[in-house]
Amino acid sequence: MLIAAYNPYSFDPNETVPIHCSLFTVHCSLQMTLIAQFGQRIRQLRTARGLSQEQLAEKTGFHRTYIGMIERGERNLSLANIGVFAQFFEMSVSELMVFEKEEITTKQRGDS
């Protein structure tokens, strides 16, 4: 089975490349879901702080369009970039990856 994915090497945001997923369809589906959930998490944290995409981009050093693409689930981030978001939102990477509506409480983290 072939699916289309965003082409990270193109300047055209609509250009996609085919990805062969014959044996890994479940893996590809899970990966796309994870990317979308991460984007929703970034949007949730950004809007909770009253920031625009442009303001978040300025504070993280990323381009404004990159922030939008992340929030729409169109970009698969590197661990280093995930770390930038965790640092900006003053949380660990594992806390950033909690996709439920409620954030981890201090007690759950083990803090006193």
Secondary structure, DSSP 8 states (H G I E B T S, - for coil): -EEEEE-TT-S-TT-EEEEE-SS-HHHHHHHHHHHHHHHHHHHHHHHHTT--HHHHHHHHT--HHHHHHHHTT-----HHHHHHHHHHTTS-HHHHT--SSS---HHHHT--
